[in-house]
Amino acid sequence: MHSLNPPETVFGRGKMPFMHIGPWSLPNPVFVAPMAGVTDRPYRKLCKALGAGYAVSEMAASNPRLWNSVKTSRRIDHTGEIDPIAVQIAGSDPAMMAEAALFNIEKGARIIDINMGCPVKKVCNVASGSALLRDEPRVVAILRSVVDACRPLGVPVTLKTRTGWDQTSRNALRVALLAQDIGIAALILHGRTRCDLYTGQAEYDTIREVKQALSIPVVANGDITSPEKARQVLDYTGADAVMIGRAAQGRPWIFREISYYLAHGVHRPPPTYGELRHVLLDHLEDHYSFYGEFTGVRTARKHIGWYLATLPDTQPVIDHINTLESTGEQMRTLEHWFDAQASHEHIHPPHETPAHEADLYTL
Ligand SMILES: Cc1cc2nc3c(=O)[nH]c(=O)nc-3n(C[C@H](O)[C@H](O)[C@H](O)COP(=O)(O)O)c2cc1C
């Protein structure tokens, strides 16, 4: 990692930056990153309840032919979500992207986020996600088209991107300035290029450079795994907020831990086993009712694995849970397991994201 000596920042060391997106003031500058297959409605609600200042709904396709799929219909279901509801869209056709923005606004979106940061093959192959970074005229056309469609409705548009296509073409600053001119309300920047995927370490020099050049809010993203790291990244880059992805998997309380540390400069205690039980079981109830029995039991497995992976000696119970085929059995197994842990008090989650988590989102 680069040395993180703080420059002069607009908010100074030790203070919480004030964060807004268009007309929306956010309660704190600690955001949960959009993660397809992870940040569904139950998980976003949970992260917000546990201190995330902002959450973005998983990517919705811009292709209207996909709007009737079960996947899309789940993604556009915002029942019970706390405002501002933000929805991410991805695609390469400017008119279709504008249409997707309007479709999502009609379904409740208050903020539209454009994804130009996603390295998944199925997204990049159709020249969307971060592949767009190689085609600046198209970037401009998409941003204009979406901003023009959203402006009359008073809906701000944000852009999430990476530092460039590869190390030799790091054009984030140019893209950021274009985006600001077009009327993008905030920029979220992951400190890696598309070709870096998740290898190496995120760098924060580009984020700092972009922040210094822009007047709109800038959100720093990439490898922020602890309260101290969040503080360092905010101080170094001068960014207005941090966005946390993989480090929040199985640790939704990370948001309150980071916000508390940013506000007070000291740590709040980690959750107890009792709290973990409560958070996980409540999460599962909500997850099952969102997905139903068949999909619910299967999609819950990864969350359970992430929660339990933060605790010692849990591989046998994780392996067993992965064999269970009903939500009832899954729930009962966890209840029994927690009953047997009654002697433990606080959990001590690792401060660094385990390597296997980074593998989940490669090509
Ligand atoms: C499983 C997974 C799914 C993701 N899906 C999306 C997505 O749909 N849209 C997007 O903009 N970024 C997506 N990302 C990238 C994250 O939003 C974030 O930029 C990246 O993980 C770096 O942050 P982190 O180091 O805190 O994890 C995804 C990441 C992961 C791990």
The ligand as an SDF file (V2000), in Angstrom:
LIG
                    3D

 31 33  0  0  0  0  0  0  0  0999 V2000
  -19.5010  -10.4320   -5.2930 C   0  0  0  0  0  0  0  0  0  0  0  0
  -19.2950   -9.0470   -5.8400 C   0  0  0  0  0  0  0  0  0  0  0  0
  -20.2260   -8.5010   -6.7030 C   0  0  0  0  0  0  0  0  0  0  0  0
  -20.0490   -7.2100   -7.2020 C   0  0  0  0  0  0  0  0  0  0  0  0
  -21.0050   -6.6730   -8.0120 N   0  0  0  0  0  0  0  0  0  0  0  0
  -20.8880   -5.3900   -8.4270 C   0  0  0  0  0  0  0  0  0  0  0  0
  -21.9260   -4.7630   -9.1560 C   0  0  0  0  0  0  0  0  0  0  0  0
  -22.9590   -5.3510   -9.4540 O   0  0  0  0  0  0  0  0  0  0  0  0
  -21.7460   -3.4740   -9.5310 N   0  0  0  0  0  0  0  0  0  0  0  0
  -20.6060   -2.7710   -9.2120 C   0  0  0  0  0  0  0  0  0  0  0  0
  -20.5060   -1.5930   -9.5460 O   0  0  0  0  0  0  0  0  0  0  0  0
  -19.6100   -3.3500   -8.5140 N   0  0  0  0  0  0  0  0  0  0  0  0
  -19.7340   -4.6080   -8.0980 C   0  0  0  0  0  0  0  0  0  0  0  0
  -18.7540   -5.1660   -7.3420 N   0  0  0  0  0  0  0  0  0  0  0  0
  -17.5900   -4.3530   -6.9690 C   0  0  0  0  0  0  0  0  0  0  0  0
  -17.7970   -3.6920   -5.6070 C   0  0  0  0  0  0  0  0  0  0  0  0
  -18.8730   -2.7850   -5.6340 O   0  0  0  0  0  0  0  0  0  0  0  0
  -16.5160   -2.9420   -5.1710 C   0  0  0  0  0  0  0  0  0  0  0  0
  -16.2400   -1.9320   -6.0970 O   0  0  0  0  0  0  0  0  0  0  0  0
  -15.3130   -3.8760   -5.0840 C   0  0  0  0  0  0  0  0  0  0  0  0
  -15.6220   -5.0880   -4.4250 O   0  0  0  0  0  0  0  0  0  0  0  0
  -14.1360   -3.1920   -4.3450 C   0  0  0  0  0  0  0  0  0  0  0  0
  -14.4820   -2.8720   -3.0260 O   0  0  0  0  0  0  0  0  0  0  0  0
  -14.0050   -3.7870   -1.7720 P   0  0  0  0  0  0  0  0  0  0  0  0
  -12.5110   -3.9050   -1.8560 O   0  0  0  0  0  0  0  0  0  0  0  0
  -14.4630   -3.0240   -0.5620 O   0  0  0  0  0  0  0  0  0  0  0  0
  -14.6580   -5.1210   -1.9310 O   0  0  0  0  0  0  0  0  0  0  0  0
  -18.8960   -6.4520   -6.8460 C   0  0  0  0  0  0  0  0  0  0  0  0
  -17.9600   -7.0220   -5.9850 C   0  0  0  0  0  0  0  0  0  0  0  0
  -18.1320   -8.3040   -5.4710 C   0  0  0  0  0  0  0  0  0  0  0  0
  -17.1070   -8.8570   -4.5090 C   0  0  0  0  0  0  0  0  0  0  0  0
  1  2  1  0
  2  3  1  0
  2 30  2  0
  3  4  2  0
  4  5  1  0
  4 28  1  0
  5  6  2  0
  6  7  1  0
  6 13  1  0
  7  8  2  0
  7  9  1  0
  9 10  1  0
 10 11  2  0
 10 12  1  0
 12 13  2  0
 13 14  1  0
 14 15  1  0
 14 28  1  0
 15 16  1  0
 16 17  1  0
 16 18  1  0
 18 19  1  0
 18 20  1  0
 20 21  1  0
 20 22  1  0
 22 23  1  0
 23 24  1  0
 24 25  2  0
 24 26  1  0
 24 27  1  0
 28 29  2  0
 29 30  1  0
 30 31  1  0
M  END
$$$$
